[in-house]
Amino acid sequence: MSETDQPEPERVRTGVDGVDDVIRAVEELEERPLEEHVGVFEAAHTELRRALDNTDAPTDPA
């Protein structure tokens, strides 16, 4: 079986738009120059931290 015959791996999606955007950006790293990888990872870290900060906020049960 050649590399082109292999099925496309199933993409992970969370249903949270911001998190899914980060996952998509990381998945696309193979297509980007190596020099851009650090920036993508730094942006991913920032966006994932924001997503976690938003879900950690206390909610009012009333």
N, CA, C and O atoms as a printed pandas DataFrame, in Angstrom:
     atom_number atom_name residue_name chain_id  residue_number  x_coord  y_coord  z_coord
0              1         N          MET        A               1    0.849   -1.179    0.000
1              2        CA          MET        A               1    0.000    0.000    0.000
2              3         C          MET        A               1    0.892    1.238    0.000
3              4         O          MET        A               1    1.750    1.385    0.870
4              5         N          SER        A               2    0.698    2.109   -0.950
5              6        CA          SER        A               2    1.508    3.320   -1.037
6              7         C          SER        A               2    0.929    4.408   -0.133
7              8         O          SER        A               2   -0.188    4.290    0.370
8              9         N          GLU        A               3    1.704    5.452    0.056
9             10        CA          GLU        A               3    1.272    6.543    0.927
10            11         C          GLU        A               3   -0.007    7.203    0.409
11            12         O          GLU        A               3   -0.823    7.668    1.204
12            13         N          THR        A               4   -0.190    7.249   -0.896
13            14        CA          THR        A               4   -1.382    7.878   -1.454
14            15         C          THR        A               4   -2.619    7.013   -1.297
15            16         O          THR        A               4   -3.737    7.513   -1.417
16            17         N          ASP        A               5   -2.440    5.703   -1.026
17            18        CA          ASP        A               5   -3.570    4.795   -0.851
18            19         C          ASP        A               5   -4.123    4.794    0.565
19            20         O          ASP        A               5   -5.209    4.270    0.812
20            21         N          GLN        A               6   -3.384    5.376    1.488
21            22        CA          GLN        A               6   -3.813    5.367    2.882
22            23         C          GLN        A               6   -4.973    6.339    3.079
23            24         O          GLN        A               6   -4.965    7.444    2.537
24            25         N          PRO        A               7   -5.978    5.915    3.863
25            26        CA          PRO        A               7   -7.108    6.814    4.098
26            27         C          PRO        A               7   -6.684    8.032    4.915
27            28         O          PRO        A               7   -5.751    7.972    5.716
28            29         N          GLU        A               8   -7.377    9.110    4.696
29            30        CA          GLU        A               8   -7.133   10.339    5.449
30            31         C          GLU        A               8   -7.477   10.076    6.913
31            32         O          GLU        A               8   -8.546    9.536    7.197
32            33         N          PRO        A               9   -6.585   10.450    7.869
33            34        CA          PRO        A               9   -6.909   10.237    9.277
34            35         C          PRO        A               9   -8.104   11.091    9.693
35            36         O          PRO        A               9   -8.311   12.192    9.184
36            37         N          GLU        A              10   -8.873   10.561   10.620
37            38        CA          GLU        A              10  -10.033   11.303   11.117
38            39         C          GLU        A              10   -9.551   12.538   11.869
39            40         O          GLU        A              10   -8.644   12.451   12.697
40            41         N          ARG        A              11  -10.146   13.664   11.587
41            42        CA          ARG        A              11   -9.762   14.910   12.227
42            43         C          ARG        A              11  -10.476   15.051   13.565
43            44         O          ARG        A              11  -11.662   14.748   13.689
44            45         N          VAL        A              12   -9.739   15.510   14.550
45            46        CA          VAL        A              12  -10.303   15.728   15.876
46            47         C          VAL        A              12  -10.997   17.073   15.887
47            48         O          VAL        A              12  -10.418   18.074   15.467
48            49         N          ARG        A              13  -12.211   17.107   16.354
49            50        CA          ARG        A              13  -12.953   18.344   16.501
50            51         C          ARG        A              13  -13.642   18.327   17.852
51            52         O          ARG        A              13  -14.146   17.292   18.288
52            53         N          THR        A              14  -13.662   19.476   18.514
53            54        CA          THR        A              14  -14.214   19.567   19.863
54            55         C          THR        A              14  -15.601   20.184   19.892
55            56         O          THR        A              14  -16.354   19.991   20.848
56            57         N          GLY        A              15  -15.938   20.922   18.849
57            58        CA          GLY        A              15  -17.190   21.664   18.858
58            59         C          GLY        A              15  -17.026   23.068   19.419
59            60         O          GLY        A              15  -17.970   23.858   19.389
60            61         N          VAL        A              16  -15.847   23.389   19.926
61            62        CA          VAL        A              16  -15.532   24.735   20.413
62            63         C          VAL        A              16  -14.727   25.414   19.304
63            64         O          VAL        A              16  -13.599   25.018   19.012
64            65         N          ASP        A              17  -15.312   26.430   18.697
65            66        CA          ASP        A              17  -14.718   27.036   17.503
66            67         C          ASP        A              17  -13.263   27.444   17.683
67            68         O          ASP        A              17  -12.429   27.118   16.838
68            69         N          GLY        A              18  -12.939   28.145   18.758
69            70        CA          GLY        A              18  -11.567   28.598   18.976
70            71         C          GLY        A              18  -10.588   27.446   19.107
71            72         O          GLY        A              18   -9.482   27.508   18.570
72            73         N          VAL        A              19  -10.974   26.408   19.805
73            74        CA          VAL        A              19  -10.117   25.238   19.980
74            75         C          VAL        A              19   -9.970   24.497   18.656
75            76         O          VAL        A              19   -8.874   24.062   18.305
76            77         N          ASP        A              20  -11.065   24.353   17.924
77            78        CA          ASP        A              20  -11.000   23.679   16.626
78            79         C          ASP        A              20  -10.112   24.440   15.642
79            80         O          ASP        A              20   -9.434   23.823   14.821
80            81         N          ASP        A              21  -10.109   25.769   15.715
81            82        CA          ASP        A              21   -9.226   26.578   14.866
82            83         C          ASP        A              21   -7.762   26.298   15.199
83            84         O          ASP        A              21   -6.927   26.211   14.300
84            85         N          VAL        A              22   -7.451   26.158   16.486
85            86        CA          VAL        A              22   -6.086   25.854   16.911
86            87         C          VAL        A              22   -5.680   24.482   16.390
87            88         O          VAL        A              22   -4.588   24.323   15.845
88            89         N          ILE        A              23   -6.541   23.502   16.553
89            90        CA          ILE        A              23   -6.240   22.147   16.077
90            91         C          ILE        A              23   -5.983   22.171   14.573
91            92         O          ILE        A              23   -5.031   21.555   14.094
92            93         N          ARG        A              24   -6.815   22.871   13.842
93            94        CA          ARG        A              24   -6.671   22.958   12.387
94            95         C          ARG        A              24   -5.320   23.586   12.021
95            96         O          ARG        A              24   -4.640   23.106   11.114
96            97         N          ALA        A              25   -4.932   24.650   12.717
97            98        CA          ALA        A              25   -3.657   25.317   12.434
98            99         C          ALA        A              25   -2.483   24.381   12.677
99           100         O          ALA        A              25   -1.534   24.359   11.894
100          101         N          VAL        A              26   -2.541   23.609   13.755
101          102        CA          VAL        A              26   -1.457   22.664   14.062
102          103         C          VAL        A              26   -1.440   21.537   13.030
103          104         O          VAL        A              26   -0.369   21.091   12.619
104          105         N          GLU        A              27   -2.606   21.078   12.612
105          106        CA          GLU        A              27   -2.673   20.023   11.595
106          107         C          GLU        A              27   -2.049   20.468   10.276
107          108         O          GLU        A              27   -1.526   19.644    9.526
108          109         N          GLU        A              28   -2.102   21.756    9.995
109          110        CA          GLU        A              28   -1.593   22.277    8.728
110          111         C          GLU        A              28   -0.103   22.624    8.772
111          112         O          GLU        A              28    0.436   23.147    7.796
112          113         N          LEU        A              29    0.566   22.339    9.890
113          114        CA          LEU        A              29    1.981   22.689   10.010
114          115         C          LEU        A              29    2.855   22.002    8.963
115          116         O          LEU        A              29    3.846   22.583    8.521
116          117         N          GLU        A              30    2.512   20.786    8.558
117          118        CA          GLU        A              30    3.331   20.075    7.569
118          119         C          GLU        A              30    3.440   20.860    6.271
119          120         O          GLU        A              30    4.426   20.728    5.545
120          121         N          GLU        A              31    2.443   21.668    5.978
121          122        CA          GLU        A              31    2.414   22.425    4.737
122          123         C          GLU        A              31    3.123   23.776    4.861
123          124         O          GLU        A              31    3.268   24.493    3.871
124          125         N          ARG        A              32    3.564   24.123    6.070
125          126        CA          ARG        A              32    4.174   25.435    6.301
126          127         C          ARG        A              32    5.673   25.291    6.500
127          128         O          ARG        A              32    6.139   24.237    6.935
128          129         N          PRO        A              33    6.432   26.331    6.190
129          130        CA          PRO        A              33    7.886   26.291    6.405
130          131         C          PRO        A              33    8.206   26.121    7.895
131          132         O          PRO        A              33    7.479   26.608    8.760
132          133         N          LEU        A              34    9.284   25.437    8.164
133          134        CA          LEU        A              34    9.701   25.168    9.542
134          135         C          LEU        A              34    9.826   26.451   10.360
135          136         O          LEU        A              34    9.531   26.454   11.555
136          137         N          GLU        A              35   10.254   27.519    9.737
137          138        CA          GLU        A              35   10.438   28.788   10.443
138          139         C          GLU        A              35    9.128   29.323   11.023
139          140         O          GLU        A              35    9.158   30.135   11.948
140          141         N          GLU        A              36    8.001   28.895   10.509
141          142        CA          GLU        A              36    6.702   29.378   10.980
142          143         C          GLU        A              36    6.126   28.528   12.121
143          144         O          GLU        A              36    5.148   28.927   12.752
144          145         N          HIS        A              37    6.715   27.381   12.384
145          146        CA          HIS        A              37    6.147   26.460   13.371
146          147         C          HIS        A              37    6.091   27.059   14.772
147          148         O          HIS        A              37    5.082   26.915   15.463
148          149         N          VAL        A              38    7.150   27.721   15.196
149          150        CA          VAL        A              38    7.180   28.289   16.547
150          151         C          VAL        A              38    6.040   29.284   16.728
151          152         O          VAL        A              38    5.365   29.276   17.757
152          153         N          GLY        A              39    5.829   30.128   15.747
153          154        CA          GLY        A              39    4.747   31.105   15.825
154          155         C          GLY        A              39    3.385   30.452   15.922
155          156         O          GLY        A              39    2.513   30.921   16.654
156          157         N          VAL        A              40    3.200   29.365   15.183
157          158        CA          VAL        A              40    1.922   28.648   15.235
158          159         C          VAL        A              40    1.723   28.041   16.618
159          160         O          VAL        A              40    0.628   28.117   17.176
160          161         N          PHE        A              41    2.776   27.439   17.177
161          162        CA          PHE        A              41    2.657   26.850   18.513
162          163         C          PHE        A              41    2.427   27.913   19.583
163          164         O          PHE        A              41    1.654   27.691   20.514
164          165         N          GLU        A              42    3.086   29.057   19.463
165          166        CA          GLU        A              42    2.869   30.129   20.433
166          167         C          GLU        A              42    1.435   30.643   20.357
167          168         O          GLU        A              42    0.797   30.866   21.386
168          169         N          ALA        A              43    0.934   30.828   19.151
169          170        CA          ALA        A              43   -0.457   31.270   18.985
170          171         C          ALA        A              43   -1.420   30.213   19.516
171          172         O          ALA        A              43   -2.428   30.546   20.140
172          173         N          ALA        A              44   -1.114   28.945   19.271
173          174        CA          ALA        A              44   -1.960   27.856   19.763
174          175         C          ALA        A              44   -2.016   27.880   21.287
175          176         O          ALA        A              44   -3.088   27.729   21.873
176          177         N          HIS        A              45   -0.872   28.068   21.924
177          178        CA          HIS        A              45   -0.830   28.112   23.381
178          179         C          HIS        A              45   -1.680   29.265   23.911
179          180         O          HIS        A              45   -2.444   29.097   24.861
180          181         N          THR        A              46   -1.544   30.421   23.297
181          182        CA          THR        A              46   -2.309   31.597   23.720
182          183         C          THR        A              46   -3.809   31.351   23.581
183          184         O          THR        A              46   -4.578   31.631   24.501
184          185         N          GLU        A              47   -4.218   30.831   22.438
185          186        CA          GLU        A              47   -5.649   30.609   22.189
186          187         C          GLU        A              47   -6.222   29.515   23.089
187          188         O          GLU        A              47   -7.351   29.636   23.563
188          189         N          LEU        A              48   -5.461   28.455   23.328
189          190        CA          LEU        A              48   -5.953   27.402   24.221
190          191         C          LEU        A              48   -6.045   27.914   25.658
191          192         O          LEU        A              48   -6.976   27.561   26.381
192          193         N          ARG        A              49   -5.092   28.738   26.073
193          194        CA          ARG        A              49   -5.147   29.338   27.414
194          195         C          ARG        A              49   -6.399   30.206   27.533
195          196         O          ARG        A              49   -7.084   30.164   28.555
196          197         N          ARG        A              50   -6.702   30.987   26.505
197          198        CA          ARG        A              50   -7.915   31.811   26.521
198          199         C          ARG        A              50   -9.161   30.944   26.653
199          200         O          ARG        A              50  -10.071   31.267   27.416
200          201         N          ALA        A              51   -9.198   29.852   25.912
201          202        CA          ALA        A              51  -10.357   28.955   25.968
202          203         C          ALA        A              51  -10.510   28.372   27.368
203          204         O          ALA        A              51  -11.626   28.275   27.879
204          205         N          LEU        A              52   -9.405   27.986   27.991
205          206        CA          LEU        A              52   -9.469   27.452   29.360
206          207         C          LEU        A              52   -9.881   28.529   30.348
207          208         O          LEU        A              52  -10.676   28.273   31.252
208          209         N          ASP        A              53   -9.347   29.728   30.184
209          210        CA          ASP        A              53   -9.701   30.823   31.085
210          211         C          ASP        A              53  -11.192   31.127   31.008
211          212         O          ASP        A              53  -11.820   31.422   32.025
212          213         N          ASN        A              54  -11.756   31.056   29.819
213          214        CA          ASN        A              54  -13.185   31.324   29.642
214          215         C          ASN        A              54  -14.048   30.269   30.309
215          216         O          ASN        A              54  -15.119   30.598   30.819
216          217         N          THR        A              55  -13.624   29.021   30.323
217          218        CA          THR        A              55  -14.444   27.963   30.924
218          219         C          THR        A              55  -14.244   27.889   32.422
219          220         O          THR        A              55  -15.061   27.287   33.118
220          221         N          ASP        A              56  -13.163   28.491   32.946
221          222        CA          ASP        A              56  -12.909   28.460   34.386
222          223         C          ASP        A              56  -13.642   29.569   35.133
223          224         O          ASP        A              56  -13.657   29.583   36.364
224          225         N          ALA        A              57  -14.240   30.481   34.409
225          226        CA          ALA        A              57  -14.931   31.602   35.051
226          227         C          ALA        A              57  -16.147   31.069   35.834
227          228         O          ALA        A              57  -16.894   30.231   35.330
228          229         N          PRO        A              58  -16.332   31.555   37.050
229          230        CA          PRO        A              58  -17.482   31.098   37.826
230          231         C          PRO        A              58  -18.792   31.497   37.129
231          232         O          PRO        A              58  -18.907   32.566   36.530
232          233         N          THR        A              59  -19.742   30.614   37.232
233          234        CA          THR        A              59  -21.044   30.904   36.642
234          235         C          THR        A              59  -22.072   31.094   37.748
235          236         O          THR        A              59  -21.957   30.496   38.818
236          237         N          ASP        A              60  -23.052   31.905   37.495
237          238        CA          ASP        A              60  -24.104   32.184   38.452
238          239         C          ASP        A              60  -25.232   31.180   38.216
239          240         O          ASP        A              60  -25.880   31.220   37.170
240          241         N          PRO        A              61  -25.478   30.275   39.178
241          242        CA          PRO        A              61  -26.508   29.239   38.972
242          243         C          PRO        A              61  -27.923   29.794   38.967
243          244         O          PRO        A              61  -28.855   29.073   38.611
244          245         N          ALA        A              62  -28.116   31.057   39.351
245          246        CA          ALA        A              62  -29.468   31.632   39.429
246          247         C          ALA        A              62  -30.048   31.964   38.105
247          248         O          ALA        A              62  -31.176   32.452   38.029
